[in-house]
Structures are given as structure tokens and as C-alpha cells.
Amino acid sequence: MTVRVGVLGAGTVGGALVNRLLSDRDAIRLKSGVDLEVRRVAVRDLAKDRPFAIKADRLTDDALSIVTDPSIDVIVEVIGGLEPAGALVLAALRSGKPVVTANKELIATRGQEIVEAAKRAGVSVMYEAAVGGGIPVIRPLAESLAGEDIDVVSGIVNGTTNYILTAMAKEGRSYDDALAEAQRLGYAEADPADDVSGRDAAFKTSILASLAFGERVAPWEVESEGIEGVTADDVASATEKGEVIKLIGSAQRGIDGRVEATVKPLSLPGDHPLAGVNGVTNAIFIEGPSVGRLLFTGPGAGGQPTASAMLGDLIQVASRGRGPRTGSAHDPRPRRQVLHR
Ligand SMILES: NC(=O)c1ccc[n+]([C@@H]2O[C@H](COP(=O)([O-])OP(=O)(O)OC[C@H]3O[C@@H](n4cnc5c(N)ncnc54)[C@H](OP(=O)(O)O)[C@@H]3O)[C@@H](O)[C@H]2O)c1
């Protein structure tokens, strides 16, 4: 069975994904039994160089034309941001096409509307890559741990800030110096505001919290603080105490039963499971009464790792066909307002 894929966006993640799909098509088919054909790719600038070779007539700057193309079975969204990504994802779902996305901002902000549109159309929306890049954590949380009464989910979910804090702790750098180094190495954007302010981590924490506790935790409900205020002195005094400062996204139930989600720099004891996670590496820690402590760690960003997670989603969606899912990770639980399941 050949599944024809339309990819919206071909930047860091989309470029790596299209490259994998083109170069490993046979290997993917042999391993998964699914033949994934990149039918068309949408970009903003047709003149830009791409890390893959595709016939010119398969590249377009009209993303909607891919969504409405009857010869395309599945849509991959890697444009990012709320719009036009949101309208494109909803249009795809409403026309009965499953969607795979890496868009944390869109899923955190409009996940409920998107999941409901998918349910109404009887198709899937999958977003493993939206949190933790290449780390499988969305499906483990939504499916493998569906029966666990999770106590806490917490994690280092932003590689840029973890790189900066690690450089401050291990190399004695100032915040500004560490940020400049992260930008030089391509770990931080020219405008790092979303990372250093905790905004990016709040999107991811909102998604993790919603999945872990089975109820909606919107990004604006995540009490957030970034790392701009962390000084070299703060880092040095933590080190003296055998502690380490990390930007931690965390969620647990408060005594009133409500889910409390936060993103803030915390000084962790040296033996904490997240204390030894350094550089751009991400890690998500989950604890529950039956399962105990789990730690998922690995590359939280980058084209290749993120494309790997998306490819897994794509194979899952493609092998399921276009029929309705049953027992799915995205089915809302009864009686609760659920965002991401
Ligand atoms: N980068 C990572 O490591 C990473 C990790 C996990 C998740 N994500 C998520 O993955 C998504 C993509 O991130 P990215 O880093 O790959 O972004 P990116 O490098 O900026 O790529 C965005 C792509 O979208 C295209 N695009 C923008 N507006 C468009 C439009 N209106 N129509 C068609 N194409 C359009 C751009 O075209 P041009 O190339 O022509 O400009 C570009 O190819 C985001 O949601 C991000 O949060 C990224």
C-alpha cells in the first residue's frame, strides 16, 4: 500500500524528514510494510536551496493546494506557529486527512479544537515530535501509561536554556556569554526570547501536563519564569551546595486536586534524576505509584531526531489507514474536559 504524503514546510525539521522519506523509502517499506511517497512539499520561498532533490512540480508555495489535493492521503505540518499552520491542519482533518505535526505552540494552544476535528472526521492527529524532539514521550504517556495515576511529570524540555545553564555551571560563563555561545553554535535563535523566557517550555509543559493528568492545562495556566534572571553568582552558590540550577517544567496535582503546572529555574540536589542532564539534551521524568520513576532522555531538538519521531508517527498513521481509530491516545476520557487525548 502506497501512502501519499504532503509535507507543509521544509526547514530544519521538514527538510530532514523529506530527506529521510526520499532516501530511505525502500528501507522504511521493508521494515514497516508501509510505502511512504512524498507527493508534494510546500515552502514559503521556492528559490531556497533544499537538502533534498525533488521534482520542481512537486514543490509549491501554496500549502493549501496540498491540503485540498485529492491525490494526497496524509499531511505533515512543519511550518510552525499558530497561523497559517492551524488553518491548514484543521482543513486537512476536516477533509478526512490524518495529520502529523511537530507544532508545540499549535497543539498546546488549540489542541482541543484540533483533536475534536480529528475525532469528528474519524482520523488521527499525532504530535510525538512536539515535546522532546526525538525522545518518545507523548505516546508512552498517552498510551503505555494510560492506566497509571501519575503523581508528577517534570522535565528539561528546552535544550537552549539547558545549554546556557550547563555552560554557566561547568565553564563559569556569564549568562550573556553562554547565550552568545549558544547562538554561535546554532543552539539558540538570533531572537532567543521564546526559549529564555520559558515560553517554549510552557507549551511543552502544557502538553505533558494535559496528557499526564487527562485534563486540559492551557499554556497560559502554566506559571512561567525564564532564565534571564539567573546570574553567575546564583549558579556558583548552587554549585557550592552540591546543587545545580535547571529550567524545569513540572506538573502535579495540588491539595485541591487541581493540576498545578510551572516552568521555572530550580536548584536541584546533585542526585536528582534531572541534575545530570547537560547541554542541549532534554529529559522528562515521570513518577507514578505503580510504575515508580521513569526517565526519558535524549536529543530534544534538531532536524534528524525530530524527523525520526515524526517518521514514527507517519508510519503509525499510514499503517492504520484512513479509518477511525479505536482506543486511541487522542480519545477524550469521559466527563473531563481533555485537551490532548
Ligand atoms: N527545529 C527543531 O529542532 C524542532 C524540534 C521539535 C519541534 N520543532 C517544531 O517543528 C516545526 C518546524 O520547525 P523548524 O525548526 O523546522 O522551522 P523552520 O526551519 O523555520 O522551517 C519552517 C518551514 O516552513 C516553511 N513555511 C513558512 N511559512 C510557510 C507558508 N505560509 N507556506 C508554506 N511553507 C511555509 C518555511 O519555508 P522556507 O524554507 O521557504 O522559509 C520552512 O521551510 C515548529 O512547529 C517547531 O516548533 C522544531
The ligand as an SDF file (V2000), in Angstrom:
LIG
                    3D

 48 52  0  0  0  0  0  0  0  0999 V2000
   13.8720   22.7420   14.9030 N   0  0  0  0  0  0  0  0  0  0  0  0
   13.7300   21.8190   15.8320 C   0  0  0  0  0  0  0  0  0  0  0  0
   14.7070   21.2570   16.3450 O   0  0  0  0  0  0  0  0  0  0  0  0
   12.3520   21.4040   16.2780 C   0  0  0  0  0  0  0  0  0  0  0  0
   12.2090   20.3870   17.2240 C   0  0  0  0  0  0  0  0  0  0  0  0
   10.9250   19.9740   17.6130 C   0  0  0  0  0  0  0  0  0  0  0  0
    9.8160   20.6010   17.0560 C   0  0  0  0  0  0  0  0  0  0  0  0
   10.0040   21.6130   16.1520 N   0  0  0  0  0  0  0  0  0  0  0  0
    8.8030   22.2270   15.5790 C   0  0  0  0  0  0  0  0  0  0  0  0
    8.7670   21.9270   14.1840 O   0  0  0  0  0  0  0  0  0  0  0  0
    8.1400   22.9850   13.4840 C   0  0  0  0  0  0  0  0  0  0  0  0
    9.0810   23.4520   12.3730 C   0  0  0  0  0  0  0  0  0  0  0  0
   10.2870   23.9160   12.9580 O   0  0  0  0  0  0  0  0  0  0  0  0
   11.5840   24.1820   12.0640 P   0  0  0  0  0  0  0  0  0  0  0  0
   12.6880   24.4130   13.0320 O   0  0  0  0  0  0  0  0  0  0  0  0
   11.7240   23.1500   11.0230 O   0  0  0  0  0  0  0  0  0  0  0  0
   11.1830   25.5790   11.3900 O   0  0  0  0  0  0  0  0  0  0  0  0
   11.8800   26.2840   10.1520 P   0  0  0  0  0  0  0  0  0  0  0  0
   13.2560   25.7680    9.9490 O   0  0  0  0  0  0  0  0  0  0  0  0
   11.6660   27.7430   10.3400 O   0  0  0  0  0  0  0  0  0  0  0  0
   11.0080   25.7730    8.8970 O   0  0  0  0  0  0  0  0  0  0  0  0
    9.7220   26.2610    8.6340 C   0  0  0  0  0  0  0  0  0  0  0  0
    9.3700   25.8660    7.2120 C   0  0  0  0  0  0  0  0  0  0  0  0
    8.0540   26.2920    6.9230 O   0  0  0  0  0  0  0  0  0  0  0  0
    8.0380   26.9720    5.6630 C   0  0  0  0  0  0  0  0  0  0  0  0
    6.9530   27.9210    5.6690 N   0  0  0  0  0  0  0  0  0  0  0  0
    6.7830   29.0200    6.4550 C   0  0  0  0  0  0  0  0  0  0  0  0
    5.6200   29.6370    6.1710 N   0  0  0  0  0  0  0  0  0  0  0  0
    5.0460   28.9010    5.1850 C   0  0  0  0  0  0  0  0  0  0  0  0
    3.8290   29.0290    4.4430 C   0  0  0  0  0  0  0  0  0  0  0  0
    2.9650   30.0300    4.6710 N   0  0  0  0  0  0  0  0  0  0  0  0
    3.5610   28.0990    3.4930 N   0  0  0  0  0  0  0  0  0  0  0  0
    4.4280   27.0830    3.2450 C   0  0  0  0  0  0  0  0  0  0  0  0
    5.5810   26.9040    3.9230 N   0  0  0  0  0  0  0  0  0  0  0  0
    5.8840   27.8210    4.8670 C   0  0  0  0  0  0  0  0  0  0  0  0
    9.3870   27.5980    5.5400 C   0  0  0  0  0  0  0  0  0  0  0  0
    9.6700   27.8430    4.1760 O   0  0  0  0  0  0  0  0  0  0  0  0
   11.0880   28.4180    3.6720 P   0  0  0  0  0  0  0  0  0  0  0  0
   12.0710   27.3050    3.9350 O   0  0  0  0  0  0  0  0  0  0  0  0
   10.8810   28.6750    2.2320 O   0  0  0  0  0  0  0  0  0  0  0  0
   11.3490   29.6300    4.5100 O   0  0  0  0  0  0  0  0  0  0  0  0
   10.2710   26.4960    6.1420 C   0  0  0  0  0  0  0  0  0  0  0  0
   10.5860   25.5550    5.1630 O   0  0  0  0  0  0  0  0  0  0  0  0
    7.8000   24.0350   14.5310 C   0  0  0  0  0  0  0  0  0  0  0  0
    6.4770   23.8460   14.9520 O   0  0  0  0  0  0  0  0  0  0  0  0
    8.7660   23.7350   15.6630 C   0  0  0  0  0  0  0  0  0  0  0  0
    8.2780   24.1310   16.9250 O   0  0  0  0  0  0  0  0  0  0  0  0
   11.2250   22.0210   15.7460 C   0  0  0  0  0  0  0  0  0  0  0  0
  1  2  1  0
  2  3  2  0
  2  4  1  0
  4  5  1  0
  4 48  2  0
  5  6  2  0
  6  7  1  0
  7  8  2  0
  8  9  1  0
  8 48  1  0
  9 10  1  0
  9 46  1  0
 10 11  1  0
 11 12  1  0
 11 44  1  0
 12 13  1  0
 13 14  1  0
 14 15  2  0
 14 16  1  0
 14 17  1  0
 17 18  1  0
 18 19  2  0
 18 20  1  0
 18 21  1  0
 21 22  1  0
 22 23  1  0
 23 24  1  0
 23 42  1  0
 24 25  1  0
 25 26  1  0
 25 36  1  0
 26 27  1  0
 26 35  1  0
 27 28  2  0
 28 29  1  0
 29 30  1  0
 29 35  2  0
 30 31  1  0
 30 32  2  0
 32 33  1  0
 33 34  2  0
 34 35  1  0
 36 37  1  0
 36 42  1  0
 37 38  1  0
 38 39  2  0
 38 40  1  0
 38 41  1  0
 42 43  1  0
 44 45  1  0
 44 46  1  0
 46 47  1  0
M  CHG  2   8   1  16  -1
M  END
$$$$
